[in-house]
Amino acid sequence: MKKNDDTNYEKIKVENRKGRYASTTERRRVVWEDVMWPLIMDLDKSYFTLEEYRIKRNEVCKSKNFIPKQISGGFISLLHKGIIKHEEKLYSIHYKLIPYIRNKVDLDYGTALRETHS
């Protein structure tokens, strides 16, 4: 019985704590699927301003009970991955993702990553 209790404790401990890379990927996924792609689909263009991003981010944070600081790392990480580009005062998505806007496709993070790195 003692051994079973220890096993359950370890299982709960592993489920509640994610590694550094899993947390970063989760933040990128949340930012892409809940903020970035809906923003791009709402604007119906491949670029946006920082103010437009912040407005959408704040809406999502209110509805999902996030603090903007919690997901800010996901935005920066998308920049580092090359999915989002920064040009002067505008941000834009990778050029390979533009056809998805035209076709009104619900683009998940995994597909966006594969398209930009192929």
N, CA, C and O atoms as a printed pandas DataFrame, in Angstrom:
     atom_number atom_name residue_name chain_id  residue_number  x_coord  y_coord  z_coord
0              1         N          MET        A               1    0.812   -1.184    0.000
1              2        CA          MET        A               1    0.000    0.000    0.000
2              3         C          MET        A               1    0.862    1.258    0.000
3              4         O          MET        A               1    0.522    2.236   -0.666
4              5         N          LYS        A               2    1.934    1.249    0.709
5              6        CA          LYS        A               2    2.855    2.385    0.749
6              7         C          LYS        A               2    3.448    2.636   -0.640
7              8         O          LYS        A               2    3.571    3.782   -1.073
8              9         N          LYS        A               3    3.811    1.555   -1.331
9             10        CA          LYS        A               3    4.414    1.691   -2.655
10            11         C          LYS        A               3    3.409    2.303   -3.637
11            12         O          LYS        A               3    3.791    3.139   -4.456
12            13         N          ASN        A               4    2.152    1.909   -3.574
13            14        CA          ASN        A               4    1.119    2.444   -4.446
14            15         C          ASN        A               4    0.921    3.941   -4.191
15            16         O          ASN        A               4    0.745    4.711   -5.136
16            17         N          ASP        A               5    0.950    4.353   -2.932
17            18        CA          ASP        A               5    0.816    5.773   -2.598
18            19         C          ASP        A               5    1.957    6.581   -3.194
19            20         O          ASP        A               5    1.738    7.675   -3.712
20            21         N          ASP        A               6    3.182    6.046   -3.123
21            22        CA          ASP        A               6    4.345    6.732   -3.691
22            23         C          ASP        A               6    4.219    6.857   -5.208
23            24         O          ASP        A               6    4.568    7.887   -5.783
24            25         N          THR        A               7    3.719    5.802   -5.850
25            26        CA          THR        A               7    3.548    5.824   -7.305
26            27         C          THR        A               7    2.540    6.886   -7.706
27            28         O          THR        A               7    2.774    7.629   -8.659
28            29         N          ASN        A               8    1.418    6.970   -6.993
29            30        CA          ASN        A               8    0.413    7.989   -7.288
30            31         C          ASN        A               8    0.965    9.395   -7.079
31            32         O          ASN        A               8    0.673   10.303   -7.856
32            33         N          TYR        A               9    1.763    9.572   -6.030
33            34        CA          TYR        A               9    2.360   10.873   -5.754
34            35         C          TYR        A               9    3.287   11.286   -6.900
35            36         O          TYR        A               9    3.237   12.424   -7.366
36            37         N          GLU        A              10    4.126   10.361   -7.346
37            38        CA          GLU        A              10    5.044   10.657   -8.444
38            39         C          GLU        A              10    4.281   10.983   -9.723
39            40         O          GLU        A              10    4.676   11.871  -10.479
40            41         N          LYS        A              11    3.191   10.266   -9.963
41            42        CA          LYS        A              11    2.388   10.493  -11.159
42            43         C          LYS        A              11    1.771   11.891  -11.133
43            44         O          LYS        A              11    1.787   12.592  -12.145
44            45         N          ILE        A              12    1.235   12.295   -9.997
45            46        CA          ILE        A              12    0.645   13.623   -9.856
46            47         C          ILE        A              12    1.726   14.688   -9.994
47            48         O          ILE        A              12    1.510   15.717  -10.634
48            49         N          LYS        A              13    2.875   14.447   -9.402
49            50        CA          LYS        A              13    3.976   15.394   -9.456
50            51         C          LYS        A              13    4.417   15.636  -10.907
51            52         O          LYS        A              13    4.670   16.774  -11.302
52            53         N          VAL        A              14    4.507   14.567  -11.687
53            54        CA          VAL        A              14    4.915   14.678  -13.088
54            55         C          VAL        A              14    3.848   15.405  -13.903
55            56         O          VAL        A              14    4.190   16.215  -14.764
56            57         N          GLU        A              15    2.563   15.137  -13.655
57            58        CA          GLU        A              15    1.489   15.766  -14.416
58            59         C          GLU        A              15    1.405   17.265  -14.151
59            60         O          GLU        A              15    1.080   18.033  -15.056
60            61         N          ASN        A              16    1.694   17.690  -12.923
61            62        CA          ASN        A              16    1.552   19.096  -12.563
62            63         C          ASN        A              16    2.738   19.950  -12.976
63            64         O          ASN        A              16    2.595   21.164  -13.121
64            65         N          ARG        A              17    3.882   19.359  -13.166
65            66        CA          ARG        A              17    5.078   20.131  -13.465
66            67         C          ARG        A              17    5.582   19.786  -14.858
67            68         O          ARG        A              17    5.851   18.624  -15.164
68            69         N          LYS        A              18    5.702   20.782  -15.676
69            70        CA          LYS        A              18    6.193   20.560  -17.030
70            71         C          LYS        A              18    7.627   21.028  -17.115
71            72         O          LYS        A              18    8.072   21.876  -16.342
72            73         N          GLY        A              19    8.331   20.469  -18.053
73            74        CA          GLY        A              19    9.692   20.908  -18.294
74            75         C          GLY        A              19    9.718   22.254  -18.990
75            76         O          GLY        A              19    8.687   22.773  -19.419
76            77         N          ARG        A              20   10.899   22.803  -19.090
77            78        CA          ARG        A              20   11.062   24.127  -19.690
78            79         C          ARG        A              20   10.592   24.158  -21.136
79            80         O          ARG        A              20    9.909   25.097  -21.544
80            81         N          TYR        A              21   10.943   23.158  -21.903
81            82        CA          TYR        A              21   10.591   23.145  -23.323
82            83         C          TYR        A              21    9.093   22.916  -23.533
83            84         O          TYR        A              21    8.504   23.479  -24.456
84            85         N          ALA        A              22    8.483   22.103  -22.694
85            86        CA          ALA        A              22    7.039   21.867  -22.799
86            87         C          ALA        A              22    6.267   23.136  -22.468
87            88         O          ALA        A              22    5.262   23.431  -23.115
88            89         N          SER        A              23    6.711   23.880  -21.487
89            90        CA          SER        A              23    6.039   25.132  -21.119
90            91         C          SER        A              23    6.162   26.158  -22.235
91            92         O          SER        A              23    5.195   26.851  -22.548
92            93         N          THR        A              24    7.329   26.260  -22.831
93            94        CA          THR        A              24    7.537   27.210  -23.924
94            95         C          THR        A              24    6.669   26.857  -25.119
95            96         O          THR        A              24    6.062   27.737  -25.730
96            97         N          THR        A              25    6.606   25.579  -25.454
97            98        CA          THR        A              25    5.771   25.140  -26.568
98            99         C          THR        A              25    4.306   25.417  -26.278
99           100         O          THR        A              25    3.567   25.839  -27.167
100          101         N          GLU        A              26    3.884   25.186  -25.057
101          102        CA          GLU        A              26    2.489   25.440  -24.696
102          103         C          GLU        A              26    2.156   26.923  -24.816
103          104         O          GLU        A              26    1.083   27.280  -25.302
104          105         N          ARG        A              27    3.068   27.789  -24.375
105          106        CA          ARG        A              27    2.835   29.227  -24.495
106          107         C          ARG        A              27    2.749   29.646  -25.958
107          108         O          ARG        A              27    1.882   30.438  -26.327
108          109         N          ARG        A              28    3.645   29.118  -26.793
109          110        CA          ARG        A              28    3.590   29.428  -28.229
110          111         C          ARG        A              28    2.274   28.977  -28.820
111          112         O          ARG        A              28    1.646   29.708  -29.586
112          113         N          ARG        A              29    1.858   27.786  -28.469
113          114        CA          ARG        A              29    0.604   27.235  -28.994
114          115         C          ARG        A              29   -0.593   28.097  -28.569
115          116         O          ARG        A              29   -1.461   28.388  -29.392
116          117         N          VAL        A              30   -0.647   28.501  -27.320
117          118        CA          VAL        A              30   -1.749   29.331  -26.829
118          119         C          VAL        A              30   -1.764   30.670  -27.556
119          120         O          VAL        A              30   -2.819   31.126  -27.996
120          121         N          VAL        A              31   -0.603   31.297  -27.683
121          122        CA          VAL        A              31   -0.540   32.592  -28.360
122          123         C          VAL        A              31   -0.957   32.447  -29.816
123          124         O          VAL        A              31   -1.715   33.271  -30.326
124          125         N          TRP        A              32   -0.472   31.412  -30.488
125          126        CA          TRP        A              32   -0.805   31.246  -31.902
126          127         C          TRP        A              32   -2.287   30.938  -32.098
127          128         O          TRP        A              32   -2.960   31.601  -32.887
128          129         N          GLU        A              33   -2.793   29.940  -31.389
129          130        CA          GLU        A              33   -4.150   29.458  -31.644
130          131         C          GLU        A              33   -5.239   30.332  -31.035
131          132         O          GLU        A              33   -6.357   30.366  -31.550
132          133         N          ASP        A              34   -4.939   31.032  -29.957
133          134        CA          ASP        A              34   -5.970   31.832  -29.296
134          135         C          ASP        A              34   -5.855   33.326  -29.565
135          136         O          ASP        A              34   -6.844   34.051  -29.452
136          137         N          VAL        A              35   -4.660   33.799  -29.921
137          138        CA          VAL        A              35   -4.471   35.235  -30.120
138          139         C          VAL        A              35   -4.101   35.556  -31.563
139          140         O          VAL        A              35   -4.833   36.274  -32.244
140          141         N          MET        A              36   -2.977   35.036  -32.032
141          142        CA          MET        A              36   -2.425   35.443  -33.329
142          143         C          MET        A              36   -3.329   35.078  -34.506
143          144         O          MET        A              36   -3.736   35.949  -35.275
144          145         N          TRP        A              37   -3.636   33.812  -34.640
145          146        CA          TRP        A              37   -4.406   33.402  -35.813
146          147         C          TRP        A              37   -5.810   34.005  -35.829
147          148         O          TRP        A              37   -6.249   34.462  -36.884
148          149         N          PRO        A              38   -6.541   34.027  -34.693
149          150        CA          PRO        A              38   -7.836   34.716  -34.703
150          151         C          PRO        A              38   -7.700   36.208  -35.045
151          152         O          PRO        A              38   -8.559   36.764  -35.730
152          153         N          LEU        A              39   -6.633   36.855  -34.575
153          154        CA          LEU        A              39   -6.403   38.257  -34.905
154          155         C          LEU        A              39   -6.207   38.426  -36.407
155          156         O          LEU        A              39   -6.803   39.315  -37.015
156          157         N          ILE        A              40   -5.391   37.594  -36.997
157          158        CA          ILE        A              40   -5.129   37.668  -38.434
158          159         C          ILE        A              40   -6.395   37.394  -39.230
159          160         O          ILE        A              40   -6.652   38.055  -40.236
160          161         N          MET        A              41   -7.189   36.423  -38.788
161          162        CA          MET        A              41   -8.437   36.126  -39.487
162          163         C          MET        A              41   -9.440   37.274  -39.339
163          164         O          MET        A              41  -10.179   37.570  -40.278
164          165         N          ASP        A              42   -9.473   37.919  -38.176
165          166        CA          ASP        A              42  -10.362   39.066  -37.977
166          167         C          ASP        A              42   -9.958   40.240  -38.860
167          168         O          ASP        A              42  -10.810   40.903  -39.451
168          169         N          LEU        A              43   -8.652   40.494  -38.948
169          170        CA          LEU        A              43   -8.153   41.606  -39.751
170          171         C          LEU        A              43   -8.193   41.292  -41.244
171          172         O          LEU        A              43   -8.277   42.198  -42.073
172          173         N          ASP        A              44   -8.134   40.012  -41.580
173          174        CA          ASP        A              44   -8.109   39.532  -42.966
174          175         C          ASP        A              44   -6.925   40.107  -43.745
175          176         O          ASP        A              44   -7.042   40.498  -44.906
176          177         N          LYS        A              45   -5.787   40.143  -43.061
177          178        CA          LYS        A              45   -4.537   40.558  -43.705
178          179         C          LYS        A              45   -3.383   39.881  -42.979
179          180         O          LYS        A              45   -3.549   39.391  -41.862
180          181         N          SER        A              46   -2.227   39.853  -43.606
181          182        CA          SER        A              46   -1.101   39.094  -43.064
182          183         C          SER        A              46   -0.230   39.896  -42.110
183          184         O          SER        A              46    0.802   39.397  -41.661
184          185         N          TYR        A              47   -0.609   41.105  -41.793
185          186        CA          TYR        A              47    0.196   41.938  -40.905
186          187         C          TYR        A              47   -0.709   42.618  -39.871
187          188         O          TYR        A              47   -1.925   42.706  -40.043
188          189         N          PHE        A              48   -0.083   43.090  -38.807
189          190        CA          PHE        A              48   -0.826   43.727  -37.717
190          191         C          PHE        A              48    0.119   44.634  -36.951
191          192         O          PHE        A              48    1.339   44.511  -37.060
192          193         N          THR        A              49   -0.448   45.541  -36.178
193          194        CA          THR        A              49    0.357   46.416  -35.334
194          195         C          THR        A              49    0.427   45.828  -33.928
195          196         O          THR        A              49   -0.329   44.924  -33.569
196          197         N          LEU        A              50    1.335   46.357  -33.164
197          198        CA          LEU        A              50    1.468   45.905  -31.785
198          199         C          LEU        A              50    0.211   46.246  -30.978
199          200         O          LEU        A              50   -0.189   45.486  -30.096
200          201         N          GLU        A              51   -0.396   47.366  -31.276
201          202        CA          GLU        A              51   -1.620   47.769  -30.575
202          203         C          GLU        A              51   -2.765   46.795  -30.868
203          204         O          GLU        A              51   -3.517   46.432  -29.963
204          205         N          GLU        A              52   -2.899   46.373  -32.122
205          206        CA          GLU        A              52   -3.935   45.396  -32.482
206          207         C          GLU        A              52   -3.706   44.081  -31.754
207          208         O          GLU        A              52   -4.648   43.444  -31.283
208          209         N          TYR        A              53   -2.436   43.683  -31.669
209          210        CA          TYR        A              53   -2.094   42.460  -30.942
210          211         C          TYR        A              53   -2.473   42.589  -29.468
211          212         O          TYR        A              53   -3.067   41.676  -28.894
212          213         N          ARG        A              54   -2.136   43.702  -28.867
213          214        CA          ARG        A              54   -2.402   43.890  -27.435
214          215         C          ARG        A              54   -3.893   43.866  -27.121
215          216         O          ARG        A              54   -4.309   43.307  -26.106
216          217         N          ILE        A              55   -4.682   44.463  -27.978
217          218        CA          ILE        A              55   -6.131   44.459  -27.773
218          219         C          ILE        A              55   -6.659   43.025  -27.789
219          220         O          ILE        A              55   -7.423   42.628  -26.909
220          221         N          LYS        A              56   -6.247   42.253  -28.795
221          222        CA          LYS        A              56   -6.690   40.853  -28.909
222          223         C          LYS        A              56   -6.173   40.026  -27.738
223          224         O          LYS        A              56   -6.907   39.213  -27.177
224          225         N          ARG        A              57   -4.906   40.233  -27.369
225          226        CA          ARG        A              57   -4.310   39.501  -26.246
226          227         C          ARG        A              57   -5.080   39.764  -24.964
227          228         O          ARG        A              57   -5.352   38.833  -24.206
228          229         N          ASN        A              58   -5.434   41.016  -24.710
229          230        CA          ASN        A              58   -6.167   41.366  -23.489
230          231         C          ASN        A              58   -7.556   40.736  -23.471
231          232         O          ASN        A              58   -8.031   40.315  -22.416
232          233         N          GLU        A              59   -8.211   40.669  -24.631
233          234        CA          GLU        A              59   -9.517   40.000  -24.715
234          235         C          GLU        A              59   -9.381   38.525  -24.347
235          236         O          GLU        A              59  -10.175   37.996  -23.570
236          237         N          VAL        A              60   -8.377   37.872  -24.908
237          238        CA          VAL        A              60   -8.159   36.443  -24.647
238          239         C          VAL        A              60   -7.782   36.226  -23.178
239          240         O          VAL        A              60   -8.264   35.290  -22.539
240          241         N          CYS        A              61   -6.933   37.081  -22.658
241          242        CA          CYS        A              61   -6.521   36.941  -21.260
242          243         C          CYS        A              61   -7.702   37.074  -20.313
243          244         O          CYS        A              61   -7.779   36.359  -19.314
244          245         N          LYS        A              62   -8.630   37.988  -20.619
245          246        CA          LYS        A              62   -9.823   38.144  -19.789
246          247         C          LYS        A              62  -10.697   36.898  -19.838
247          248         O          LYS        A              62  -11.175   36.424  -18.808
248          249         N          SER        A              63  -10.902   36.375  -21.038
249          250        CA          SER        A              63  -11.812   35.237  -21.188
250          251         C          SER        A              63  -11.220   33.935  -20.657
251          252         O          SER        A              63  -11.965   33.061  -20.214
252          253         N          LYS        A              64   -9.903   33.786  -20.693
253          254        CA          LYS        A              64   -9.272   32.530  -20.265
254          255         C          LYS        A              64   -8.553   32.645  -18.930
255          256         O          LYS        A              64   -7.867   31.713  -18.509
256          257         N          ASN        A              65   -8.707   33.778  -18.265
257          258        CA          ASN        A              65   -8.070   34.015  -16.958
258          259         C          ASN        A              65   -6.557   33.860  -16.992
259          260         O          ASN        A              65   -5.967   33.220  -16.120
260          261         N          PHE        A              66   -5.937   34.449  -18.003
261          262        CA          PHE        A              66   -4.484   34.517  -18.085
262          263         C          PHE        A              66   -4.046   35.915  -17.684
263          264         O          PHE        A              66   -4.820   36.870  -17.751
264          265         N          ILE        A              67   -2.811   36.014  -17.272
265          266        CA          ILE        A              67   -2.182   37.308  -17.086
266          267         C          ILE        A              67   -1.363   37.538  -18.361
267          268         O          ILE        A              67   -0.666   36.625  -18.805
268          269         N          PRO        A              68   -1.427   38.734  -18.962
269          270        CA          PRO        A              68   -0.680   38.972  -20.204
270          271         C          PRO        A              68    0.794   38.575  -20.108
271          272         O          PRO        A              68    1.381   38.112  -21.086
272          273         N          LYS        A              69    1.377   38.756  -18.947
273          274        CA          LYS        A              69    2.783   38.399  -18.765
274          275         C          LYS        A              69    3.014   36.890  -18.947
275          276         O          LYS        A              69    4.095   36.476  -19.366
276          277         N          GLN        A              70    2.003   36.070  -18.633
277          278        CA          GLN        A              70    2.134   34.623  -18.754
278          279         C          GLN        A              70    2.321   34.188  -20.200
279          280         O          GLN        A              70    3.022   33.212  -20.467
280          281         N          ILE        A              71    1.703   34.901  -21.135
281          282        CA          ILE        A              71    1.788   34.465  -22.524
282          283         C          ILE        A              71    2.697   35.346  -23.380
283          284         O          ILE        A              71    2.851   35.102  -24.577
284          285         N          SER        A              72    3.298   36.366  -22.769
285          286        CA          SER        A              72    4.179   37.238  -23.547
286          287         C          SER        A              72    5.385   36.475  -24.081
287          288         O          SER        A              72    5.889   36.786  -25.161
288          289         N          GLY        A              73    5.841   35.500  -23.346
289          290        CA          GLY        A              73    6.958   34.678  -23.813
290          291         C          GLY        A              73    6.612   33.900  -25.064
291          292         O          GLY        A              73    7.487   33.618  -25.883
292          293         N          GLY        A              74    5.352   33.552  -25.221
293          294        CA          GLY        A              74    4.917   32.833  -26.419
294          295         C          GLY        A              74    5.026   33.695  -27.660
295          296         O          GLY        A              74    5.398   33.199  -28.724
296          297         N          PHE        A              75    4.709   34.982  -27.544
297          298        CA          PHE        A              75    4.830   35.907  -28.669
298          299         C          PHE        A              75    6.290   36.058  -29.080
299          300         O          PHE        A              75    6.620   36.000  -30.264
300          301         N          ILE        A              76    7.150   36.251  -28.103
301          302        CA          ILE        A              76    8.583   36.391  -28.376
302          303         C          ILE        A              76    9.134   35.115  -28.995
303          304         O          ILE        A              76    9.960   35.166  -29.906
304          305         N          SER        A              77    8.680   33.988  -28.506
305          306        CA          SER        A              77    9.125   32.712  -29.033
306          307         C          SER        A              77    8.685   32.509  -30.485
307          308         O          SER        A              77    9.430   31.938  -31.283
308          309         N          LEU        A              78    7.477   32.973  -30.833
309          310        CA          LEU        A              78    7.024   32.898  -32.227
310          311         C          LEU        A              78    7.901   33.759  -33.128
311          312         O          LEU        A              78    8.140   33.406  -34.283
312          313         N          LEU        A              79    8.378   34.880  -32.610
313          314        CA          LEU        A              79    9.321   35.714  -33.366
314          315         C          LEU        A              79   10.634   34.969  -33.600
315          316         O          LEU        A              79   11.176   34.987  -34.705
316          317         N          HIS        A              80   11.137   34.320  -32.562
317          318        CA          HIS        A              80   12.390   33.575  -32.678
318          319         C          HIS        A              80   12.268   32.394  -33.631
319          320         O          HIS        A              80   13.218   32.064  -34.342
320          321         N          LYS        A              81   11.107   31.764  -33.645
321          322        CA          LYS        A              81   10.879   30.620  -34.540
322          323         C          LYS        A              81   10.722   31.047  -35.999
323          324         O          LYS        A              81   10.836   30.217  -36.901
324          325         N          GLY        A              82   10.464   32.324  -36.235
325          326        CA          GLY        A              82   10.300   32.810  -37.596
326          327         C          GLY        A              82    8.875   32.730  -38.123
327          328         O          GLY        A              82    8.641   32.988  -39.303
328          329         N          ILE        A              83    7.930   32.383  -37.279
329          330        CA          ILE        A              83    6.534   32.319  -37.699
330          331         C          ILE        A              83    5.988   33.744  -37.844
331          332         O          ILE        A              83    5.155   34.021  -38.707
332          333         N          ILE        A              84    6.471   34.632  -36.987
333          334        CA          ILE        A              84    6.117   36.047  -37.051
334          335         C          ILE        A              84    7.382   36.828  -37.352
335          336         O          ILE        A              84    8.449   36.520  -36.822
336          337         N          LYS        A              85    7.266   37.836  -38.202
337          338        CA          LYS        A              85    8.396   38.711  -38.553
338          339         C          LYS        A              85    8.092   40.124  -38.068
339          340         O          LYS        A              85    6.937   40.547  -38.045
340          341         N          HIS        A              86    9.131   40.842  -37.683
341          342        CA          HIS        A              86    8.994   42.229  -37.248
342          343         C          HIS        A              86    9.643   43.139  -38.279
343          344         O          HIS        A              86   10.827   43.003  -38.588
344          345         N          GLU        A              87    8.858   44.064  -38.802
345          346        CA          GLU        A              87    9.347   45.011  -39.797
346          347         C          GLU        A              87    8.895   46.408  -39.400
347          348         O          GLU        A              87    7.709   46.723  -39.493
348          349         N          GLU        A              88    9.815   47.237  -38.965
349          350        CA          GLU        A              88    9.536   48.595  -38.479
350          351         C          GLU        A              88    8.413   48.583  -37.443
351          352         O          GLU        A              88    8.607   48.060  -36.345
352          353         N          LYS        A              89    7.240   49.147  -37.763
353          354        CA          LYS        A              89    6.152   49.210  -36.778
354          355         C          LYS        A              89    5.118   48.121  -36.979
355          356         O          LYS        A              89    4.118   48.078  -36.262
356          357         N          LEU        A              90    5.341   47.244  -37.938
357          358        CA          LEU        A              90    4.383   46.181  -38.232
358          359         C          LEU        A              90    4.976   44.811  -37.949
359          360         O          LEU        A              90    6.185   44.595  -38.039
360          361         N          TYR        A              91    4.087   43.902  -37.608
361          362        CA          TYR        A              91    4.447   42.498  -37.488
362          363         C          TYR        A              91    3.689   41.771  -38.588
363          364         O          TYR        A              91    2.565   42.141  -38.927
364          365         N          SER        A              92    4.304   40.740  -39.141
365          366        CA          SER        A              92    3.626   39.979  -40.189
366          367         C          SER        A              92    3.892   38.497  -39.979
367          368         O          SER        A              92    4.832   38.110  -39.285
368          369         N          ILE        A              93    3.053   37.684  -40.587
369          370        CA          ILE        A              93    3.254   36.242  -40.502
370          371         C          ILE        A              93    4.153   35.806  -41.648
371          372         O          ILE        A              93    4.344   36.547  -42.611
372          373         N          HIS        A              94    4.695   34.620  -41.543
373          374        CA          HIS        A              94    5.556   34.046  -42.567
374          375         C          HIS        A              94    4.791   33.972  -43.891
375          376         O          HIS        A              94    3.595   33.680  -43.909
376          377         N          TYR        A              95    5.479   34.235  -44.983
377          378        CA          TYR        A              95    4.811   34.292  -46.290
378          379         C          TYR        A              95    4.151   32.979  -46.699
379          380         O          TYR        A              95    3.200   32.990  -47.480
380          381         N          LYS        A              96    4.634   31.856  -46.191
381          382        CA          LYS        A              96    4.036   30.565  -46.549
382          383         C          LYS        A              96    2.665   30.346  -45.900
383          384         O          LYS        A              96    1.944   29.420  -46.272
384          385         N          LEU        A              97    2.309   31.186  -44.942
385          386        CA          LEU        A              97    1.023   31.050  -44.255
386          387         C          LEU        A              97   -0.073   31.902  -44.887
387          388         O          LEU        A              97   -1.245   31.757  -44.537
388          389         N          ILE        A              98    0.289   32.782  -45.807
389          390        CA          ILE        A              98   -0.684   33.681  -46.430
390          391         C          ILE        A              98   -1.795   32.936  -47.171
391          392         O          ILE        A              98   -2.949   33.356  -47.073
392          393         N          PRO        A              99   -1.516   31.854  -47.906
393          394        CA          PRO        A              99   -2.629   31.138  -48.560
394          395         C          PRO        A              99   -3.695   30.624  -47.588
395          396         O          PRO        A              99   -4.857   30.482  -47.968
396          397         N          TYR        A             100   -3.316   30.347  -46.352
397          398        CA          TYR        A             100   -4.282   29.892  -45.353
398          399         C          TYR        A             100   -5.270   31.007  -44.994
399          400         O          TYR        A             100   -6.423   30.732  -44.660
400          401         N          ILE        A             101   -4.819   32.260  -45.064
401          402        CA          ILE        A             101   -5.721   33.390  -44.811
402          403         C          ILE        A             101   -6.748   33.474  -45.933
403          404         O          ILE        A             101   -7.946   33.626  -45.693
404          405         N          ARG        A             102   -6.255   33.371  -47.154
405          406        CA          ARG        A             102   -7.152   33.476  -48.313
406          407         C          ARG        A             102   -8.220   32.394  -48.303
407          408         O          ARG        A             102   -9.364   32.636  -48.687
408          409         N          ASN        A             103   -7.841   31.194  -47.861
409          410        CA          ASN        A             103   -8.778   30.070  -47.844
410          411         C          ASN        A             103   -9.582   29.977  -46.554
411          412         O          ASN        A             103  -10.395   29.066  -46.399
412          413         N          LYS        A             104   -9.366   30.907  -45.624
413          414        CA          LYS        A             104  -10.092   30.939  -44.341
414          415         C          LYS        A             104   -9.971   29.623  -43.565
415          416         O          LYS        A             104  -10.950   29.112  -43.022
416          417         N          VAL        A             105   -8.759   29.097  -43.528
417          418        CA          VAL        A             105   -8.488   27.825  -42.846
418          419         C          VAL        A             105   -8.150   28.093  -41.384
419          420         O          VAL        A             105   -7.440   29.050  -41.074
420          421         N          ASP        A             106   -8.655   27.253  -40.487
421          422        CA          ASP        A             106   -8.299   27.327  -39.073
422          423         C          ASP        A             106   -6.933   26.669  -38.908
423          424         O          ASP        A             106   -6.835   25.443  -38.850
424          425         N          LEU        A             107   -5.901   27.464  -38.833
425          426        CA          LEU        A             107   -4.519   26.972  -38.846
426          427         C          LEU        A             107   -4.010   26.749  -37.431
427          428         O          LEU        A             107   -3.882   27.699  -36.659
428          429         N          ASP        A             108   -3.720   25.509  -37.088
429          430        CA          ASP        A             108   -3.192   25.232  -35.756
430          431         C          ASP        A             108   -1.679   25.465  -35.727
431          432         O          ASP        A             108   -1.043   25.636  -36.767
432          433         N          TYR        A             109   -1.124   25.469  -34.524
433          434        CA          TYR        A             109    0.286   25.778  -34.341
434          435         C          TYR        A             109    1.191   24.763  -35.028
435          436         O          TYR        A             109    2.188   25.145  -35.640
436          437         N          GLY        A             110    0.865   23.490  -34.939
437          438        CA          GLY        A             110    1.700   22.448  -35.538
438          439         C          GLY        A             110    1.824   22.613  -37.050
439          440         O          GLY        A             110    2.912   22.464  -37.607
440          441         N          THR        A             111    0.723   22.915  -37.704
441          442        CA          THR        A             111    0.743   23.116  -39.151
442          443         C          THR        A             111    1.530   24.371  -39.495
443          444         O          THR        A             111    2.305   24.368  -40.451
444          445         N          ALA        A             112    1.347   25.431  -38.740
445          446        CA          ALA        A             112    2.088   26.673  -38.977
446          447         C          ALA        A             112    3.583   26.444  -38.852
447          448         O          ALA        A             112    4.364   26.951  -39.658
448          449         N          LEU        A             113    3.978   25.692  -37.859
449          450        CA          LEU        A             113    5.389   25.395  -37.654
450          451         C          LEU        A             113    5.954   24.557  -38.802
451          452         O          LEU        A             113    7.042   24.842  -39.303
452          453         N          ARG        A             114    5.227   23.539  -39.210
453          454        CA          ARG        A             114    5.683   22.700  -40.325
454          455         C          ARG        A             114    5.797   23.492  -41.623
455          456         O          ARG        A             114    6.753   23.323  -42.380
456          457         N          GLU        A             115    4.827   24.348  -41.870
457          458        CA          GLU        A             115    4.843   25.142  -43.112
458          459         C          GLU        A             115    6.023   26.110  -43.145
459          460         O          GLU        A             115    6.649   26.289  -44.190
460          461         N          THR        A             116    6.322   26.720  -42.039
461          462        CA          THR        A             116    7.393   27.718  -42.022
462          463         C          THR        A             116    8.785   27.105  -41.984
463          464         O          THR        A             116    9.767   27.779  -42.293
464          465         N          HIS        A             117    8.877   25.853  -41.613
465          466        CA          HIS        A             117   10.193   25.209  -41.525
466          467         C          HIS        A             117   10.394   24.135  -42.585
467          468         O          HIS        A             117   11.311   23.322  -42.470
468          469         N          SER        A             118    9.554   24.117  -43.611
469          470        CA          SER        A             118    9.730   23.095  -44.659
470          471         C          SER        A             118   10.512   23.645  -45.827
471          472         O          SER        A             118   10.756   22.930  -46.799
